[in-house]
Amino acid sequence: MKKLAHIAFALLASLSTLKAQESPKEEDFYKIVTPPIPEGIILEVGGLTTMPNGSLAISTRRGEVWIVDNPTSRTPYFRKFATGLHEILGLAYKEGALYCAQRGELTKLVDKNGDGKADVYETVYAWPLSGHYHEYSFGPKLAPDGSFFVSGNVAFGDEEWWRGESRVPGRGWIFHITNDGKYEPYATGVRSPAGISMLNGELFYTDNQGDWMGTGAIFQVKKGGFMGHPAGLKWAGLPNSPVKLTEKQFFAERDNRQHRNEQGRAIKPENTLGEEPQFLYQLKQKYDMVQLPAVWLPYGVHGVSTSELILDDTKGNFGPFTGQVFVGDQGQSNIMRVVLEKVKGEYQGASIGFRSGFQSGVLRMAFDKDGSMFVGETNRGWGSAGDANQGLQRLVWNGKMPFEMYTVKAQPDGFEIEFTMPVDRKSAEDLDSYKVSSYLYKHYPVYGSPQINLEDVKITGVKVSDDNKKVRIVLEGMRQYYVHKISLEGVRSASNSWSLVHPDAYYTLNNIPDGERLKVSDLKTTRSGKAQASVSAEPTKEHVSPDGKGKATPAKAGAAAKAPTWEEVKPLLAKNTCLACHAPDKKVVGPSYADVAKRKYSNEKIVELIYAPKPENWPDYATPMAPMPQVPKAEAAKIAAWINSLAK
């Protein structure tokens, strides 16, 4: 009897271990470290760069530049290098000097007498400003020849605060400052280009959701390119402009697209503000200078305020992702991983989650010589998740291998996914382990866009490589220009039955590659019906760290059954990007829904405020809510009723 009891106990223990091993989390592989910062130093970080001697240079939005010696030690030494500058939102090191983009100029900082402080503040080039608060300047970034690129935010309209305007040349542009200090307009169509970056000698930038920008995005920048926002076209006719698209052409083509759509098919209510969807790719089909995003970042999922791009050049010291790109987000205080590839001469690729939980908005990143990543943070002007308003943190890989999608590459008939470790073949050959859908964003003068033309994509089969490191997913109905959400909830690792740390990838398919399609005879086409069941049970999994030493914490069971109203409304909040700025019971960018419920608005009043917010009602929140006219009225009414139910 004792023997049977012992066997039963051992079996239960092994099952519990297997269950616990299924769900390692981000923090099991990448630790956030907060270095000691001397009292009185406020680091609203606007720029970061690692200097040749290993010191870290930091610029702040308060106009200071700090040098941190021995930045990864337990006792880093902070010294003020420069002060009295104007909102420095970028920093670069070149030939013994630091260069920063102030609001109105590119400035060179030099320590001539060697006392550790800048004694020369030299204007390299000054650009015009109208004085509007939103005219941020980002950069500089060094080009391969040592010259500089800078990007300029648009201003906002006086009546419609979110409507972008270019009141002076350079606003809504990316411009080039030559080695002899001359100004060259380079490309336009940008709205809020916070993340100008140089990746392997090529210029990229990130933009933020707003008018004409359906969601955050990553663009490659080519000379003469147009990225979609029309404000900067005001200056396209200047003699030195390389952009050949005019305001007249842009708005005439938009009117033509609207007319063609209205003549061609009926207007669907869920897509409208009085017009059919108009997409950026339609403009590109007529004008070659239009540049599509290499990657769309799903709003509220992979951030709400896209910031810095940084290339992993650590040669494995930061984990298995050398050569890939990381992108930060200020609003959600997180970092995503981006896998890029070139297909038919254009960049495209996938956005995958990476690390959340930073204390404030992630604006800038820089790698230390030891391979760890410094993260500079701020939330002024745009609220962010986290308890702090600013700061500096460090992200450190602990040497353990996470189970992740290593790469996602487009194929003529689907996608090929490579993993960081071999997959369990049985789970990987089960079609129920996968789900794929596709959608697109509108290109129109409204703040942001919902996901348009959302459809599930049929999976016809999968093929697992002989070494179990790659899976080829064959699809029926891939759509060019669309974002394809690829979910691998049911796939497990071979050695320890882990689920993926991040099971979703969002791939922007600008071009479908040519090549050989797999034959049906080469594919596995069976469905077990088990994988999806395991997905639905995901919230009940326990969690321990990969080495088995972490404390297992059972998830709360039965929560969904106690709150059916939340489960019903949550998909609507996610679909309409409401969860990007609000949570049920805590402050994010905006107030919690519980706090809204305390105001005792009627359901009708909440619906009205969804369509026409009144920021003056919430003076304690720095970021005014944008109008959300794209939310269908029936969904807005359901959301309003749920919010008011919280007061009960």
N, C-alpha and C positions, 0 to 999 in steps of 0.2 A: 504493500500500500504506500509506504514511504517512497519507494522507487518510482511508482506511478506519479505521485505528487511532485517529486523532484523533476521528472521528465516534463510534466505539465507546466511547472514553474519556469523551467528552462526555455520551453517553447514560447510561452507568453513573453518572456524577457527578450527573446530573439525577435519576435514580432514587433515588440515595442521599440527595439533598437532600429529595426528596418524602417518603421514608421517615422521615427525621429530623424533618421538620416535623409528622409525625402525632401526636407525643406530647409537647407542652409540659406542664410540671408546675406545681404550685402556686407554687413558688419563682420561676418565671419572671415572675410578675406581682406577687406580694406578698412583700416581703422582711422577715425578722425581724431587728430591730436590738436589741442589748442596750446600754442606756445605761450610762455609767460610774457606779458606786455607790461612795461613799467606804468605805474599809476600816472594818470594825467595825459597819456598819449591816446588820442582818438584816431583810429585808422579807418576812416571811410574810404576804402581802397578804390582808387581809380586806375592804377597801373601797377604792374609787377614785372620785374625782369631780374634774372640771375646774372651776376657780373662774372667776369673771367676768374676772379679770385675766390669765388664761391659765396660772396656776400649777396644779400638780397636787397634790391632797391625797390622802394615802395613810394608811389605818389598817391596823394589823397585829394578828395574833393574839396578839402579845406585849403588847398593851395600849398601843401608842404611836400617835401621829398625827404624820406628817411632812408638811411642805409643800416641794414641789420647785419652785423658780423657774426659768424658762427651761428647761422639762423636755425640749424637743426639741433643745437646743443641744449642742455637744460638751462643754460644761462646766456641766451643770445644778447648781444650788445646793440642797443638802438642809439643812433646818433642822427640829429637833424642836419640834413645836407643843404636844403634850400627852403625858403619860406616866402610868403607874400605873393604867390602866384594865384591864378584864377581857375578853379575847378579842373584839376589835371586828370584827364580820363585816358591816359596812356603814357607809357614810358618805354624808351629804347636806349640801348647802350651802343656806342660806336666810337672806336678809336680814342678811348680814354675820357669820353664825355657822355653825359646823359642828355637825351633829347625828350621833351615832353610836349604834348598837345594841350596848351591852355585853351580856354574857350575861344580866344580870338587870334592865337598865333602859335607857330612852332618855335620853341625856345630851346637853345643850347645852354647847358649848365656845365661850367668848368671849374675845377678846383686848381687854380694856378700855383698857389703857394704851398700846397700839400698839407693844409691844416685840417682836412676832413670836411670842409665846408665849401660850397660853391661861392666863388667871388666874382665870377663872370656870368651874367644873364644876357645872352645874346639873342636878339630876334632874328630867326632865319627867314621867316616870312609871316606877315600878318594878313588875315583875311577879313572881309567885312562882316558885320553883325547888325541886326536890326534892334537887338536888345531884348528879344523875346526869351523867356526863361528856358524854353525847350530847345534852343539852338546849341545843343551840346556838340562838342568836337571830339572825335575818338582817334586814337593813334598816338604817335606815328608807328608805322610798321616799315621795317627796312626791306627794300627791294634788293635783288641780287647784286646790283651795281652800287649799293650804298645810298641810293636816294630814298625818299620817304613817301609813304601814302598816308593820307588822312581822310576820314569820312565825316560828313556834316549832317546832323539831324535837321529835319524840317521844323518850322515853327507851327503853332496851332492857330486855328481860326478864332476870331474874337467871339463869335456867337456859338459856333459848334467847336467846342474845345478840342475835339479829337480829329478835326479835319486838317490834314497837313497842308502847309503853305511854304513856299520858298520866297521869302521877302527880299533876300539879297543873294547875289551869286555865291555858289558853293553850298547852299542849303539844299539837301536832297541829292548831293553829289558825293562821289569819291574823287579826290583830286591828288595830284602828284606834285611833290616839291623836289626839284632837281638838285643835283649836288652843288650847283652854283646859285641856289636860292630862288629859282624861278618857279612860278605857279603854272600848272597845266591841268585844266579840267580833264578828267579821265573817263568817267562813266556816271550815269544818273539813273533815276528810277528808284532810289532808296528812300526809306521813310525814317527809320530809327536804327541806323547801322552801328550798333554798339560793339560788334565783334569783328572788326576788320583784322585780318590775319594773313600771314604768308605761310603757305604749306608747300614744302618742297619746291620753293622758288615760284609758286603760282599764287596769285592774289585771290582771296576768298573774303566773304563777309557774311554776317548774320543780320537778319532783320526781324522786327517785332510785329506781332499782330496789330492791325489797325485799319484805317481806311485804305482800300486797294490791296491790303495784305491779309489774306484770309486766316493765316496763322503764322507762327514763327517759321523761318526758313533759312537755309544755307545756300548761298549762291557762289559760283565762281565768277570773278569779275574780269571781263575783257575790255580793252580800250574801245570806247564807242558804244559800249553795251547799255541796254535799258532794262531795268529789273522790275518794272511794273507800276511804280508810283509816279503819277504825272506831274507833281509839283515842280520838280527840277527842270522839266521841259521848257519852262519859262525862259531859260537861259541857253537853250540848245542852238539858238540862232546866232550866238556871239561868234566873232571871227575865229577864235581858237578852239571852238567846240568840236570834239570828234563825234558827237552824237548827231545823227542825221534825221532822227524822228522829231517832228514838230508837235506842238500842242494841237494845232489844227488837224493834223493827220490822226493823232491819237483819239481825239473826241469825235471826229468824223467816223473813224473806224468803229468806235464803240457804238455810235448811233446806228451804223450799218448792221453790226452784229445783233443789236437789239431788234431791229426791223426784221432781219432774216429769221431770227428765232420766233418772233411773234407770228410771222407768216407761215412758218413751217410746222408749228405744233401748239397745242393749247397750253396755257400757263398752269403749272401745278401749284396749288396753294402753298405747299410746304417749302417751296423753293423761292418764294417771291418777296419782292418789295415792289411789285408792279411790273416785273420784267422777268424773262427767263434767265437762267444762269448764263453768265458770260465768263469764259475761262481765259487765262493768260495764254495758253497754248494756241488759242484761236488768233490772237494778235501776232504771235510768233510765225504762224503760217503765212502771214503777209509781209512781215518785216523781220529780216534776218538779225537785226541788232537786238531784238528782244531775247533776253536770257531767262530761261526757266530755272527754278530752284533745283539744285542738285539733290536736296533732301527737304521735304516738308516735315516739320516737327509737330506732332498732333497736340493741339492746344489743350491744356489742362492735364495731359498725360505725360508729355515730355516737355513740360515747362509752360510758362505764360509770358516770359520776358527774356528772350534769348540773348545771351551775352558772348563771352569769349570763345574762340576756337583755338585749340592747342594740339599740336602733333606729338604723339608719343615717340620720342627719339631716345628713350632710356636704355635701349638694347636689352630689354627683359627685366630691368630692375624695378619696373612698376607693374610687372605681371606679364601675361601672355599676349598683350595687345600692341606690341611695338609696330610702328608704322601706321597705326590707326589714329583717329581723331576724337578728341573729347570736346564737348560743348557744354557751357554752363548756362544756368538760368537764374535770374535774379528773383523773380516772383515766387517760385517754388523752392528756392534754395537747394538745387540739386544739380547733378552732372549727368549727361547722357554720353553714350559711346556711339560713334558714327563710322560705318563701314562704307567707303567710297570705291567706285570702280568707274572706268571710262567705257562707254558703249557707243559706237558710231561717232566718236569724237566728242561726246558730251559726258560730263560727270553725272552720276546718279548713285543711289545707294540707300542704306538702311539706317534708321535711328533705333537704338536699343537702350533701355535703361541702364544705369551704372551705379550711382551712389546718391542717396538722399540723406537728409538729417543734418545739414549744416546749420549753424546757429543764426545765419543771416543770408541775405541774397548773394548768390555767387556771381561776381562781375568779372574777376580776372583770375588767371591761373598761370603758374610758372613751375617748371620742374627744377628741383635742386640737383646738385651733382650726384647725390646718393640715390636718385631715382624717385624720391618722394615728390608729391605735388603740393606746392603752396597754393592756397585758395584765398583770394582777397574778397572781402564782403562789404556790402552796403545795402541799405534799404530806403534811403531818403529819396523822395520823389515818386517812388513806386514801392508800396509796401511789400513785405516778403514774409515767408514762413520762417519760424524760428523766434527765439526770445531776445536776440540781440539786434541792435540797430546797425552794427558795423563790426569789423574785426578781421583777424587773420587766423586761418587754421591750416593744418597740413594733413594730407591724405597719404597713408602709408600702407603698402602691400605687405602682408605677413608671410609671403612665400608659399601659401597653400593655393592649389589650383581650383578655381571655381568652375562649375559645370555651366558653360555658357555657349551661345551661338558665337563662334569665332568669326566667321564671315557669312554673309548672305549675298549670293551672286545670281543675277538674272540669267535665265536660259531661254531658248526659243519656245519652250513649252511649259515654263514654270520657273522654279528657283532651286539652286543647289545651296545647301547649308552645311558648313563645316563646323565641327564642335571642338571644344578645348580638350575633350577626353572622349573615348569610345562610348557609343550609345548601346543600351540594351537592345539587341536586335528585334526581339519580339515586340517591344513597345514601339520601336521605330518603324516596323513594317505594318503596324495597325493604322488604318486610315482614320480611325476615330481619335487618334492622338493629335490630329491636326485640324485647324480651321483657318480658312482664308477668306477675307472680304476685301473689297476695294471701294474707293470713294475719291472725291475731288473737292477742291475749295473754289468758291466764287471769286471772280476778279471784278469788284465793283466798289463804289465810293461809300461803303458802310463799314462801321467798325467790326472787323472780323467776319468770319463765315462759319456756318455749321458745315458738317460733312454732307456733301451733295451727291446724289445718285449712288447712295450706299447699297451695295449688293453683295451677297455671298458668292464666292467663286467655287465652283465644283472641283473637288480633288478626284482625279481619275486614277491615280496610282502613285506609288513611291518606290524608289530603289535605294537600297543601303549599300554603301561601298564594302569591299571585302574586308577592309580594316576597321569597319564600323565607326569611322570618323566623319563620314559625309552621308547626307541624305539628299536625294533628288526628288523634289515634289513636282508632279506633273499636273497641270491645271487645264481646265476647259474654260476659256473666256477671259484670258488676261487682257487688260485694257491699257493701251499706251497713254501716258501722261498721268495716270491715276496712282494714288497711294494704295499699296497693297499691305493690309495688316495680316501678318503671318503668325498664328498662335500655335505653340507646340506644348500645350498643357500636359499631354499624355506621354511625352518622350522622357525616358529615364536613362541615367548613366549605367554603364555595364558593371562597374566595379562595386558600386555602393547604392544603387537604385535611387540616386538623388533626382529630384526634379530640377529643371533649369532655374537658376537664380532669377533670370528675366526671360520668361517664356514667349514674349511678344517682340516682333520686329516690324517696323513700319518702313516699307521699301517704296521709294519714289521711282516709278518706271517711266523715265523719259523716252527710252528707246528699248524695243524688244530685240535682242541680239539675233543675228543669223546663226545657222548651224544645224546640226543633226538633232532630230527629235527622237526621243526614246520610243521603242516599239512596245506595244501592249504586252507582248510576251516577256519583256524584260522587267515588268512591273509587278509589285504586290498590290492587289486591289481588294483585299479582304478587310472587313470591319468586325471587330470582336464585340463591340458594344460595351466594353469594360472601361476603356480609357476615359470616356466622358463621365462615367460614374465616379471614377477616382477624382476627376476634376471637381465635381460638385461637392465631394467630401473634403476638399482642400482646407477649408477653415478649421477643421478639427485636428489637423496635424500638430504634433508637438515640434518643438524646435530645439536643437542643440547645435553647437559649433561643429565643424568638420572633424575636429580631433576627439569629439565625444565628451569633452570636459565641461562644456557649457551646461547651464541648468536648463532642463526641459520645462517649458511653460505651456500647459495645455491651453488651447484656445477656448474661448467661451462657446459652449454649445447651446443651440436652440435660440440664439439671438434673433435670427431671421424670423422664426415662428412668432416671437413676441412683438415684432415690429413689421407686420406685413405692409403697412403704409410706406415705410422707408424703402423696403425692397421694391415696391411698385414705382416710387418716384425717383429712386436713385438713377435708373437708366436715362430718365428724362433730363436730370441735372447733368449727367455726364455728356449726353448727346449735345446739349446746348451750352456746354463749357462752363456751367455755373460752379462746378466743384473746383475749378481752377482758382477761384477767389473766395469761396465760402465753404465752411464746414458746418455740420449740424450743431456742434457744441463748443467750438473754439474759433478765435480770430485767426484768419489767414491773411489775405490781402484786404478783404472786407470783413464786416461783422459776421458773427455766427448766425445761423438761422434761428437759434433760440433767442438771441438778442433782438432779431427782427420781430419775432413773435411777441416780445414784450412791449413793442410799440402799439399793439392792438389795432393795426390797420385792418380794414375790411379786406376780404378776398379780392374784391374789385379794385381797391386801392393798390394792393400789391401788384396786380396785373398791370395797372396803369404805370406804376413805378418801374416795372421791368422794361416797359417800352420807352419811358421818359424819366430816367432817374433824377433825383434831386440831391446832389452831393451835399448841399447845405444842411440836409437833415442829419448828416454824419460828419460833423466838423473835426472829429478826432482821427479821421482816416485820411491819410495823405493822398491816396489814389482815388479819384472820382470814378464811379461806375460808368461804363459806356452804355449807350442805348442798345437794347437787344431786340430790335424789331423783327428779327428773323425767327424768334420763338413762336411757334403756332399758338393761337389763342387757347385752344383746348388744353395744350400742355402747360401754358402759363397759368391757367385756372387751376389745374391739378397741383402744380407746384405751390401756388398760393394757399390752397386749402391745406396742403401738408404742413406748410410753415405755420399756419395758425393753429394746427393741431398740437404743436409743440407747447403752446401756452397752457394747454389743459393738463 
